[in-house]
Amino acid sequence: MSLLPSKWQDDGSLSLAHLAPHGRLVIVPNLQYTLRRRLTIAEINAGATLQAARIGYGFRLVEVEAVAVGGDVGDATSIDVGATQGGAPVTLVAFAQASLTRSAVLKDGATGAAVLADGASYVANDANTPLTIGVTGLDATGATHVDVTVTYAFVEA
């Protein structure tokens, strides 16, 4: 049995990876990774990258949850976790503004957290593209932050 080295990232997440010779990161396909970020409303309004694109790999969403911090989210139609499928941007999960009340935990597919039809939110996304978060409609207001926890796997192109 061998242990995978781990490293705390600047965004507070813990990554597990196998280090190849010369210190290069080798992604382990289909291993589930969990990323937790506390994003300011300003970051979300501007559009933020949750996980940067990885050359030769796409992402497959496993699950995602969001929690409004410091108040209820107002004004925006939704806060969306997005990716690219078939060369076009898609919203994997749309967290409805009306459901993003302070401290409520919204989970993909549950009330207030719509996913794509026929399981399309959970298929492999295009390789070499990031996992993002942003808004639909007006800029979000009210809450100071939104905590987002995403579990995903890398998929080889």
Z-matrix of the N, CA and C atoms (Angstrom, degrees):
N
C 1 1.452
C 2 1.515 1 108.14
N 3 1.331 2 115.97 1 134.08
C 4 1.457 3 119.73 2 176.10
C 5 1.518 4 109.05 3 -122.97
N 6 1.300 5 115.99 4 148.20
C 7 1.451 6 121.51 5 -179.48
C 8 1.517 7 109.32 6 -97.80
N 9 1.329 8 115.59 7 141.00
C 10 1.450 9 119.85 8 175.06
C 11 1.522 10 108.66 9 -83.22
N 12 1.315 11 117.93 10 134.19
C 13 1.457 12 119.66 11 176.13
C 14 1.528 13 109.80 12 -63.31
N 15 1.314 14 116.78 13 150.18
C 16 1.460 15 120.59 14 176.98
C 17 1.518 16 109.24 15 -123.68
N 18 1.316 17 114.83 16 157.34
C 19 1.465 18 120.06 17 -178.90
C 20 1.515 19 108.96 18 -146.97
N 21 1.336 20 117.53 19 131.63
C 22 1.461 21 121.85 20 174.44
C 23 1.512 22 108.31 21 -77.63
N 24 1.330 23 116.60 22 128.72
C 25 1.455 24 122.69 23 179.99
C 26 1.525 25 109.90 24 -89.34
N 27 1.338 26 116.53 25 163.43
C 28 1.465 27 121.87 26 178.49
C 29 1.518 28 112.30 27 -59.89
N 30 1.342 29 117.58 28 -28.68
C 31 1.456 30 120.63 29 -178.61
C 32 1.533 31 112.70 30 -84.35
N 33 1.324 32 117.54 31 4.65
C 34 1.461 33 121.25 32 177.58
C 35 1.510 34 114.09 33 92.30
N 36 1.335 35 117.90 34 -1.35
C 37 1.455 36 119.65 35 179.93
C 38 1.526 37 110.30 36 -88.10
N 39 1.297 38 115.32 37 160.58
C 40 1.458 39 122.19 38 177.99
C 41 1.520 40 107.21 39 -110.17
N 42 1.315 41 117.44 40 124.42
C 43 1.460 42 119.50 41 177.74
C 44 1.518 43 109.16 42 -108.73
N 45 1.302 44 114.32 43 140.77
C 46 1.456 45 121.83 44 175.64
C 47 1.510 46 106.74 45 -111.51
N 48 1.286 47 116.84 46 131.85
C 49 1.454 48 119.47 47 -177.99
C 50 1.514 49 110.21 48 -155.67
N 51 1.298 50 114.76 49 161.53
C 52 1.453 51 121.91 50 172.72
C 53 1.516 52 106.77 51 -100.36
N 54 1.288 53 117.70 52 128.64
C 55 1.454 54 121.39 53 179.83
C 56 1.517 55 109.58 54 -94.57
N 57 1.304 56 115.62 55 121.99
C 58 1.459 57 121.97 56 178.07
C 59 1.522 58 108.43 57 -81.32
N 60 1.322 59 117.35 58 172.61
C 61 1.459 60 119.82 59 175.23
C 62 1.526 61 110.74 60 -53.54
N 63 1.284 62 117.24 61 148.85
C 64 1.460 63 125.11 62 179.90
C 65 1.523 64 112.01 63 71.58
N 66 1.328 65 118.49 64 15.42
C 67 1.454 66 122.13 65 174.09
C 68 1.517 67 115.33 66 75.41
N 69 1.322 68 118.86 67 11.39
C 70 1.458 69 120.62 68 179.28
C 71 1.520 70 110.15 69 -75.42
N 72 1.311 71 115.54 70 140.89
C 73 1.453 72 121.86 71 179.57
C 74 1.517 73 110.09 72 -79.96
N 75 1.315 74 116.81 73 126.66
C 76 1.461 75 121.66 74 174.18
C 77 1.520 76 106.70 75 -109.59
N 78 1.323 77 116.05 76 118.25
C 79 1.460 78 121.27 77 -179.90
C 80 1.522 79 108.69 78 -75.61
N 81 1.313 80 116.77 79 140.79
C 82 1.463 81 121.68 80 178.99
C 83 1.531 82 107.72 81 -97.63
N 84 1.336 83 118.16 82 104.17
C 85 1.463 84 120.19 83 -178.80
C 86 1.523 85 111.51 84 -58.74
N 87 1.313 86 114.51 85 142.65
C 88 1.468 87 125.50 86 176.67
C 89 1.521 88 114.41 87 69.37
N 90 1.323 89 118.39 88 -1.66
C 91 1.457 90 120.60 89 171.06
C 92 1.520 91 106.98 90 -75.12
N 93 1.327 92 117.62 91 134.37
C 94 1.458 93 119.86 92 -179.22
C 95 1.518 94 110.37 93 -82.31
N 96 1.326 95 114.51 94 130.82
C 97 1.461 96 123.22 95 176.67
C 98 1.518 97 107.72 96 -112.98
N 99 1.319 98 116.71 97 144.93
C 100 1.460 99 120.32 98 176.30
C 101 1.516 100 108.70 99 -121.05
N 102 1.315 101 114.69 100 132.03
C 103 1.454 102 122.98 101 -179.69
C 104 1.519 103 108.49 102 -121.87
N 105 1.315 104 117.70 103 127.96
C 106 1.460 105 121.57 104 175.52
C 107 1.515 106 107.98 105 -121.17
N 108 1.337 107 115.68 106 127.61
C 109 1.452 108 120.16 107 178.15
C 110 1.512 109 109.96 108 -134.20
N 111 1.326 110 115.49 109 141.60
C 112 1.464 111 121.47 110 170.48
C 113 1.521 112 105.69 111 -104.41
N 114 1.319 113 115.22 112 107.28
C 115 1.454 114 121.46 113 -177.17
C 116 1.514 115 110.31 114 -102.48
N 117 1.332 116 116.48 115 139.27
C 118 1.459 117 119.25 116 174.25
C 119 1.524 118 108.15 117 -72.20
N 120 1.320 119 115.70 118 158.88
C 121 1.454 120 119.89 119 176.56
C 122 1.527 121 109.70 120 -61.33
N 123 1.328 122 117.33 121 -36.83
C 124 1.471 123 120.62 122 178.21
C 125 1.530 124 111.30 123 -61.79
N 126 1.328 125 117.72 124 -40.73
C 127 1.473 126 120.71 125 177.66
C 128 1.529 127 110.86 126 -62.55
N 129 1.317 128 116.32 127 -43.07
C 130 1.460 129 120.83 128 -179.49
C 131 1.525 130 110.13 129 -66.25
N 132 1.336 131 116.99 130 -44.47
C 133 1.462 132 120.51 131 178.84
C 134 1.525 133 111.43 132 -59.42
N 135 1.309 134 117.11 133 -36.99
C 136 1.468 135 121.83 134 -179.83
C 137 1.526 136 112.06 135 -76.46
N 138 1.318 137 116.36 136 -19.08
C 139 1.465 138 121.49 137 -173.97
C 140 1.513 139 108.71 138 88.99
N 141 1.314 140 116.95 139 123.15
C 142 1.466 141 121.35 140 -175.97
C 143 1.525 142 110.14 141 -129.66
N 144 1.308 143 114.67 142 154.35
C 145 1.458 144 121.34 143 176.00
C 146 1.527 145 108.34 144 -93.98
N 147 1.324 146 116.37 145 122.51
C 148 1.464 147 120.67 146 175.87
C 149 1.527 148 110.13 147 -81.33
N 150 1.314 149 116.84 148 -43.00
C 151 1.462 150 121.71 149 177.60
C 152 1.528 151 106.97 150 -141.61
N 153 1.311 152 115.36 151 124.47
C 154 1.461 153 120.68 152 -178.97
C 155 1.522 154 111.23 153 -65.38
N 156 1.315 155 115.41 154 155.41
C 157 1.462 156 121.09 155 176.06
C 158 1.521 157 109.77 156 -60.92
N 159 1.295 158 116.56 157 144.81
C 160 1.468 159 123.09 158 176.23
C 161 1.517 160 107.96 159 -119.91
N 162 1.297 161 116.85 160 122.31
C 163 1.458 162 121.86 161 -176.97
C 164 1.536 163 110.33 162 -58.46
N 165 1.327 164 114.89 163 125.76
C 166 1.456 165 120.79 164 177.94
C 167 1.525 166 114.67 165 86.64
N 168 1.326 167 117.27 166 0.79
C 169 1.467 168 121.25 167 -177.68
C 170 1.518 169 111.35 168 -133.89
N 171 1.321 170 114.69 169 148.46
C 172 1.448 171 122.13 170 169.32
C 173 1.518 172 108.47 171 -113.03
N 174 1.316 173 115.39 172 177.56
C 175 1.461 174 121.20 173 177.84
C 176 1.518 175 109.10 174 -111.41
N 177 1.313 176 115.92 175 147.26
C 178 1.466 177 121.68 176 169.57
C 179 1.511 178 106.46 177 -123.43
N 180 1.325 179 116.36 178 116.75
C 181 1.456 180 121.44 179 179.56
C 182 1.520 181 110.27 180 -68.12
N 183 1.322 182 116.30 181 134.72
C 184 1.455 183 121.72 182 175.15
C 185 1.525 184 109.03 183 -104.05
N 186 1.337 185 116.19 184 -50.36
C 187 1.470 186 120.93 185 175.63
C 188 1.518 187 109.06 186 -163.67
N 189 1.330 188 115.27 187 159.88
C 190 1.461 189 120.61 188 178.36
C 191 1.528 190 108.53 189 -150.93
N 192 1.329 191 115.40 190 145.95
C 193 1.461 192 120.18 191 175.33
C 194 1.521 193 109.21 192 -139.06
N 195 1.328 194 115.20 193 155.72
C 196 1.460 195 121.43 194 -179.92
C 197 1.523 196 109.62 195 -136.20
N 198 1.339 197 115.98 196 143.96
C 199 1.458 198 122.78 197 178.57
C 200 1.525 199 108.22 198 -135.68
N 201 1.332 200 117.36 199 123.51
C 202 1.464 201 121.47 200 175.61
C 203 1.527 202 108.86 201 -75.07
N 204 1.331 203 116.11 202 135.74
C 205 1.465 204 122.34 203 -178.24
C 206 1.528 205 109.26 204 -120.01
N 207 1.320 206 116.97 205 134.37
C 208 1.461 207 120.92 206 174.50
C 209 1.508 208 114.86 207 83.84
N 210 1.306 209 118.55 208 6.72
C 211 1.458 210 122.50 209 179.26
C 212 1.516 211 110.88 210 149.10
N 213 1.341 212 115.10 211 -179.60
C 214 1.462 213 121.09 212 177.47
C 215 1.531 214 108.79 213 -84.85
N 216 1.312 215 116.95 214 146.24
C 217 1.465 216 120.80 215 174.19
C 218 1.523 217 107.82 216 -76.23
N 219 1.329 218 115.34 217 133.46
C 220 1.460 219 120.31 218 179.23
C 221 1.514 220 112.05 219 -124.56
N 222 1.322 221 116.28 220 167.32
C 223 1.463 222 127.90 221 171.50
C 224 1.521 223 116.13 222 70.93
N 225 1.312 224 120.76 223 -50.16
C 226 1.470 225 121.21 224 -178.54
C 227 1.523 226 109.54 225 -64.01
N 228 1.331 227 116.60 226 154.15
C 229 1.459 228 120.52 227 173.01
C 230 1.521 229 109.45 228 -72.79
N 231 1.345 230 115.35 229 -45.05
C 232 1.464 231 120.46 230 178.80
C 233 1.520 232 110.22 231 -159.46
N 234 1.318 233 114.72 232 162.00
C 235 1.464 234 122.63 233 169.50
C 236 1.523 235 105.18 234 -108.72
N 237 1.330 236 115.38 235 125.40
C 238 1.452 237 121.03 236 -167.60
C 239 1.524 238 113.16 237 -118.26
N 240 1.327 239 115.65 238 137.07
C 241 1.461 240 121.94 239 169.59
C 242 1.523 241 105.49 240 -96.37
N 243 1.337 242 116.01 241 123.82
C 244 1.448 243 119.50 242 -172.99
C 245 1.517 244 114.10 243 -124.99
N 246 1.323 245 114.29 244 164.57
C 247 1.460 246 122.30 245 177.85
C 248 1.525 247 106.82 246 -154.31
N 249 1.329 248 116.33 247 -166.51
C 250 1.464 249 122.00 248 178.43
C 251 1.526 250 108.82 249 -126.60
N 252 1.342 251 115.47 250 129.54
C 253 1.462 252 121.23 251 176.44
C 254 1.524 253 107.82 252 -132.60
N 255 1.311 254 116.37 253 128.21
C 256 1.457 255 120.48 254 179.91
C 257 1.514 256 112.75 255 61.43
N 258 1.331 257 116.49 256 30.79
C 259 1.457 258 121.59 257 178.57
C 260 1.514 259 115.22 258 80.11
N 261 1.325 260 118.00 259 1.86
C 262 1.467 261 121.66 260 -178.73
C 263 1.529 262 110.58 261 -120.59
N 264 1.331 263 117.04 262 145.48
C 265 1.467 264 119.19 263 176.69
C 266 1.531 265 111.11 264 -66.86
N 267 1.323 266 116.28 265 140.22
C 268 1.466 267 122.25 266 176.61
C 269 1.524 268 109.26 267 -132.81
N 270 1.313 269 115.65 268 151.59
C 271 1.455 270 122.15 269 173.22
C 272 1.518 271 107.21 270 -96.56
N 273 1.328 272 116.00 271 108.93
C 274 1.458 273 120.14 272 -179.40
C 275 1.521 274 111.10 273 -70.72
N 276 1.332 275 115.94 274 -43.15
C 277 1.465 276 122.08 275 178.25
C 278 1.522 277 108.41 276 -140.88
N 279 1.334 278 115.75 277 130.38
C 280 1.469 279 122.05 278 176.64
C 281 1.523 280 107.93 279 -111.81
N 282 1.332 281 115.70 280 110.94
C 283 1.469 282 120.91 281 177.72
C 284 1.526 283 107.82 282 -87.58
N 285 1.336 284 116.66 283 112.59
C 286 1.459 285 121.71 284 -175.59
C 287 1.528 286 111.22 285 -65.82
N 288 1.322 287 115.44 286 134.86
C 289 1.472 288 121.65 287 -179.42
C 290 1.531 289 111.02 288 -54.73
N 291 1.310 290 117.64 289 -43.90
C 292 1.462 291 120.66 290 -177.03
C 293 1.525 292 112.62 291 -63.75
N 294 1.323 293 117.53 292 -23.57
C 295 1.465 294 121.61 293 180.00
C 296 1.528 295 112.69 294 -91.93
N 297 1.330 296 116.95 295 -15.62
C 298 1.474 297 120.53 296 -179.30
C 299 1.525 298 110.14 297 -83.40
N 300 1.332 299 114.34 298 67.63
C 301 1.463 300 120.34 299 176.81
C 302 1.529 301 108.86 300 -92.18
N 303 1.308 302 115.58 301 154.45
C 304 1.455 303 120.97 302 -174.91
C 305 1.523 304 112.44 303 -48.73
N 306 1.328 305 115.82 304 125.44
C 307 1.459 306 126.44 305 174.88
C 308 1.530 307 115.42 306 71.25
N 309 1.336 308 118.47 307 -1.63
C 310 1.463 309 119.99 308 176.50
C 311 1.528 310 108.61 309 -73.42
N 312 1.322 311 117.02 310 135.71
C 313 1.461 312 121.79 311 179.32
C 314 1.526 313 108.13 312 -96.46
N 315 1.336 314 115.54 313 116.26
C 316 1.463 315 120.74 314 177.21
C 317 1.515 316 108.86 315 -103.13
N 318 1.326 317 116.39 316 131.31
C 319 1.472 318 121.72 317 -179.21
C 320 1.518 319 109.70 318 -118.76
N 321 1.318 320 115.37 319 142.82
C 322 1.462 321 121.41 320 -179.10
C 323 1.529 322 111.64 321 -49.41
N 324 1.332 323 114.39 322 134.07
C 325 1.461 324 120.44 323 177.34
C 326 1.515 325 114.71 324 84.70
N 327 1.328 326 118.06 325 -14.03
C 328 1.466 327 121.30 326 179.16
C 329 1.534 328 108.63 327 -89.26
N 330 1.305 329 116.57 328 174.84
C 331 1.452 330 121.52 329 179.08
C 332 1.526 331 110.42 330 -52.04
N 333 1.321 332 116.17 331 129.42
C 334 1.462 333 121.14 332 177.79
C 335 1.518 334 114.69 333 85.03
N 336 1.327 335 117.89 334 2.86
C 337 1.472 336 121.62 335 -179.32
C 338 1.532 337 108.88 336 -139.19
N 339 1.332 338 114.98 337 78.31
C 340 1.463 339 121.55 338 -174.14
C 341 1.523 340 112.23 339 -72.26
N 342 1.318 341 115.94 340 141.78
C 343 1.472 342 122.78 341 176.39
C 344 1.528 343 108.59 342 -117.58
N 345 1.320 344 116.00 343 168.31
C 346 1.461 345 121.54 344 178.68
C 347 1.533 346 111.03 345 -68.42
N 348 1.304 347 115.88 346 153.14
C 349 1.468 348 121.93 347 -179.91
C 350 1.519 349 111.42 348 -64.45
N 351 1.315 350 114.33 349 152.56
C 352 1.469 351 123.01 350 172.32
C 353 1.525 352 113.95 351 57.20
N 354 1.313 353 117.28 352 30.15
C 355 1.459 354 121.28 353 175.78
C 356 1.517 355 114.95 354 76.07
N 357 1.331 356 117.50 355 12.46
C 358 1.472 357 120.54 356 -176.67
C 359 1.525 358 112.89 357 -64.49
N 360 1.318 359 118.46 358 -18.37
C 361 1.468 360 120.46 359 176.64
C 362 1.524 361 111.65 360 -70.22
N 363 1.324 362 117.03 361 -16.87
C 364 1.465 363 120.92 362 -172.65
C 365 1.530 364 113.56 363 -113.70
N 366 1.325 365 117.16 364 15.75
C 367 1.459 366 120.63 365 175.72
C 368 1.524 367 108.90 366 -95.15
N 369 1.321 368 115.78 367 168.18
C 370 1.463 369 120.02 368 179.02
C 371 1.521 370 109.99 369 -64.73
N 372 1.334 371 116.10 370 133.38
C 373 1.451 372 122.25 371 175.40
C 374 1.520 373 108.63 372 -89.29
N 375 1.316 374 116.19 373 167.48
C 376 1.466 375 120.71 374 -177.38
C 377 1.515 376 111.29 375 -57.36
N 378 1.319 377 115.43 376 142.87
C 379 1.467 378 121.48 377 175.89
C 380 1.525 379 109.28 378 -66.85
N 381 1.313 380 115.16 379 154.69
C 382 1.464 381 123.06 380 174.49
C 383 1.521 382 113.07 381 65.63
N 384 1.328 383 117.67 382 25.18
C 385 1.466 384 121.68 383 178.85
C 386 1.535 385 109.34 384 -128.21
N 387 1.340 386 117.47 385 150.34
C 388 1.468 387 120.64 386 -176.44
C 389 1.525 388 113.45 387 -85.75
N 390 1.311 389 114.55 388 169.22
C 391 1.460 390 124.27 389 170.08
C 392 1.523 391 105.13 390 -102.56
N 393 1.336 392 117.88 391 126.27
C 394 1.464 393 121.32 392 -170.03
C 395 1.522 394 112.66 393 -126.33
N 396 1.338 395 114.95 394 171.51
C 397 1.457 396 122.07 395 173.18
C 398 1.527 397 108.29 396 -141.35
N 399 1.319 398 115.69 397 142.15
C 400 1.458 399 120.79 398 -179.88
C 401 1.515 400 109.72 399 -164.83
N 402 1.337 401 115.97 400 -165.26
C 403 1.461 402 120.65 401 -178.17
C 404 1.520 403 110.81 402 -121.46
N 405 1.325 404 115.04 403 156.49
C 406 1.460 405 122.80 404 168.14
C 407 1.520 406 105.63 405 -114.45
N 408 1.322 407 116.26 406 137.07
C 409 1.460 408 120.62 407 -179.00
C 410 1.509 409 110.72 408 88.39
N 411 1.314 410 116.35 409 -147.73
C 412 1.459 411 122.45 410 -179.59
C 413 1.524 412 110.73 411 -69.24
N 414 1.327 413 116.59 412 163.85
C 415 1.460 414 120.16 413 173.19
C 416 1.526 415 110.22 414 -59.71
N 417 1.322 416 116.11 415 143.60
C 418 1.462 417 121.51 416 176.92
C 419 1.527 418 109.22 417 -71.54
N 420 1.319 419 116.18 418 148.15
C 421 1.466 420 123.02 419 177.49
C 422 1.522 421 107.78 420 -136.11
N 423 1.330 422 116.48 421 -176.99
C 424 1.466 423 121.84 422 171.85
C 425 1.506 424 114.37 423 87.89
N 426 1.307 425 116.95 424 -81.76
C 427 1.468 426 121.04 425 -179.02
C 428 1.525 427 109.47 426 -64.67
N 429 1.318 428 116.96 427 153.44
C 430 1.462 429 120.31 428 176.92
C 431 1.521 430 111.15 429 -86.11
N 432 1.328 431 116.28 430 -33.08
C 433 1.457 432 122.59 431 -177.19
C 434 1.527 433 109.74 432 -145.92
N 435 1.313 434 114.93 433 167.40
C 436 1.463 435 121.81 434 167.46
C 437 1.523 436 106.63 435 -133.30
N 438 1.324 437 115.81 436 125.79
C 439 1.469 438 121.10 437 173.85
C 440 1.524 439 107.56 438 -84.90
N 441 1.320 440 115.92 439 128.00
C 442 1.464 441 121.40 440 179.75
C 443 1.527 442 107.98 441 -123.55
N 444 1.317 443 115.91 442 127.45
C 445 1.457 444 121.35 443 175.77
C 446 1.522 445 107.20 444 -119.71
N 447 1.340 446 115.58 445 120.25
C 448 1.458 447 121.29 446 -176.91
C 449 1.525 448 108.71 447 -120.90
N 450 1.327 449 116.19 448 130.85
C 451 1.462 450 121.32 449 171.77
C 452 1.518 451 106.05 450 -110.80
N 453 1.325 452 116.29 451 129.72
C 454 1.457 453 121.22 452 -175.42
C 455 1.528 454 108.97 453 -149.43
N 456 1.317 455 114.82 454 168.32
C 457 1.462 456 121.55 455 175.19
C 458 1.513 457 108.24 456 -130.18
N 459 1.309 458 116.55 457 149.36
C 460 1.467 459 121.79 458 173.04
C 461 1.522 460 107.64 459 -83.08
N 462 1.331 461 115.93 460 141.93
C 463 1.450 462 122.32 461 178.31
C 464 1.517 463 107.16 462 -126.50
N 465 1.332 464 116.41 463 129.11
C 466 1.454 465 120.36 464 179.79
C 467 1.527 466 110.82 465 -67.49
N 468 1.328 467 115.18 466 141.27
C 469 1.474 468 120.39 467 179.92
C 470 1.514 469 110.54 468 -73.33
